[in-house]
Amino acid sequence: MNAYTVYILRCRDASLYTGITTDVTRRFKEHLVGKGGNYTRSHKVVKILYTEIVKDRSSALKREAAIKRLSRVKKLELIKDAQKNSQHRNIRKKD
């Protein structure tokens, strides 16, 4: 069973796009060249803001749906918290 990643992208117009994949790098490249989806084709992706690894497709779809239900403010809080936790983990690894 493959692990899945739920991701949030920032688009050129500052909108946020949430999706799932088994390979974030490949999927981001697809979005960049216009092969990702209708939304990202017209809104042009800029950056991966958030990733979350989940155990399977079912879990990924449920988590994606939950994130899509969040307000923009809550999504930005989720991204900020994840980045803060990531930086904290990175600081600990260097010690």
N, C-alpha and C positions, 0 to 999 in steps of 0.2 A: 504494500500500500504506500503510495507516494504522499509525502507531506505537501501541503499547500501553503501559499502565502497570500494573505490579505494585504492589499497595498492601497495607499492614497497618493495620488499625484496632484501636483499643482499645475494648472494650465496657464497659458500666456495671459489670459484675462483675469487671473487670480482665482478662478473657480477651482473646486476640488473634485477629483474623480476617484471613485473607489472601485476596485476590482479584485479578482482572485487569479492565481496562476501557480504553476509548479516551478516556474523559472522566471524570477523577477527581471533579471537582466535581459533575457530574450523578449519578454513581454513589453518592457519599457522601450526597447529598440523598435518593436512592432508599432507601438503607439507613435514614436517619433517619425516613422516613415508613412504614417497614415493607414496602417493595417490593423490598428488596435480595436477600434470601434467607432460608431457614428459620432458619439460625443467628442472623443479626443481628436477625431479627424477634423472637426470644425473648430475646436477650441485649442488645439496644439499644446501638447504637454511640454513642460519645462523641467520638472524635477520630481524625483521620488521623495516624498516627505515622511512616509510611514510604512513600515512593514511589520507584519505579525505572522509568525509561523503557527499553523494549526495542523492537527493530525491527519485530516482527510477532507475530501471534497464537501461532504455534508456539513462538517464543522465550518469550513471556509464559507460556504454559501450562507449559513446562519449568521456568522460573524459579519460578513459583508452586508447582509440585510440590516443587521443591528446598527452598524456604522452609518449606513445610508439614511436611517431614521433619525440620526442625531442632527441637531442644528449645526450650522456652520461654526458657531462659537464652541460648541461641545467637541466638534471634530478638531478644531485648532487646539483645544485644551488637551485632547488625547495625543495629538502630535507633539505638543510641547512637553507633556509628561514623559512620553517615550524617549524624546531626545535628552531630557534631563537625566532619566534613568540610565540611558546608554552612556552618557558622558561620565556619570558616577561609576558605572562598571568599568569603563576604560581607565579612569583614574586609579581605581583599586588594582587593576591588572598591572599597572606600571610599578606599583610599590614592591 
